[in-house]
C-alpha cells in the first residue's frame, strides 16, 4: 500500500512542480532574473517549508499511516528536485554565470534550511 501512496503522491508532486515552476519561470523571463532558475528554486524552497510544516505538525501527534508515504516521500519528493537544481547550477557555472551559480547554491541551502525551520516553528505545538 505504501508503494501506491508514494507513486500517487510523487506523480501529483511532479505535476505540481512542473506547473508552478513553468509558470514562475515564464513570469521571470520578463525580468532581470530570466537567467536564474527561479521556478525550480521556488519549488525547492516551498517544498522545504511544507515538509517542515508536515513534520512540525506531526511531532507530537500520531500521523495516520498514509501521511508520510503520500505527502512527504511522494508529493514533496516529487515536488522538489535536487537533480534539476544540480543541472541548473552546472549550466549556469559552465555558461559563465558563476555569480548566479554560487547564489543558487548558497540561497538554496540557506533558504531551504530556514524554510524547514519556519515550517516547524509555525506548526509545532508545545
N, C-alpha and C positions, 0 to 999 in steps of 0.2 A: 504494500500500500504506500509506503514512504517513497518508493521509486516513482510511482504515479504522481504523487503530490509534488515531488521535485520537478518532474517532467512538465506538469501543468504550470507550476509557478515559474519555471525557467522560461517557458515559451511566452508567457504573459509578460514577464520582466524584460525579456529581449525585445518584444514588440513595443513595450512602453519606452525602453531606451532608444530604440530606433526612431520612434515618433518624436519624442521630446528632443533628442539630440539633433535630428534633422531640422526641426522647427526652430530651435535656438540658433543653430549654425546658419540657417538661412537669414535670420534677423541680423546676425553678426556680420554677414557678408557686406552689409551696407555701412559698416563702421570700421574703425581702425583695428578692431580685433579679428578681422577676416582671415588673418594668417595663424590665428591661435585656435586650437580645437575646443572652443568654449562650450559646444554642445555636449561632448563626452565629459569634459571637465565638470560641467553642471550635474550631469547624471551621476558621476562618481561621488561628488561631494554630497549631493542629495541622498544617494544610497547610504553613505556613511551616517548621515543624520538619521535616516529611517531605521537602520539597524541598531543605532544607539537607542532610539525610541522603543524599539521592539524589546531589546534586552533590558532596558531600564524598566519598562512596564512589567515584564515578567520576572524581575529579580526576586520579588517577594511573593509572587503569585504562581500557582501551578498553571503552566501553559497547557492547553489542550494538545494532545499528541500530534495534531496536524499542523500546528502553528509554525514550528521551526523548519520542518521539511518544505512546506508550501511557501512560507513567507521569507525566511532567512536564506536557506540554501537555494531554493527555487527562484522566487521572484527577485529578491535582491541580488542573488548570484547572477541572474540573467540581466538585471537592470544595470549593474556596474560592470566594468570591464578593465582588467589590468592589461590584457593583451593589446587592446586598442590604445590605451594610454602609452604603453611602451612603443608601439608602432608610430604613433603621432609624435612622440618625443624624438625618436630616431629620425623621422622625416624632417623635423624642424632642425635638429642638430646637423644632419648631413646636408641640409639645404642652406646652411649658413645662418640660420636663425637661432644662434646659440643662446642669446638672451631669453628668447621665448621658450626654448627647451629647458633651460635652467629654471625659469619661472614656473613652467609646467610641473617640474619635479618638486620644487620647494613648496609651491602653493598646494599641489595635490596632497602631499603628505601632511603639511601643517593644517590646512583647512579640513582635510579628511579626519584627522585626529580631533580637531576642535569640534567638528560636526558630530562625531560619535559622542564626545563628552557632553555636548549641548543636548543631544537627544536623550542620553541617560539622565542628565540633570532635570530635564523637562518632565520626564515620565516616571522617574523613580520616586516612590512614596516612602517616606520614612516613618 
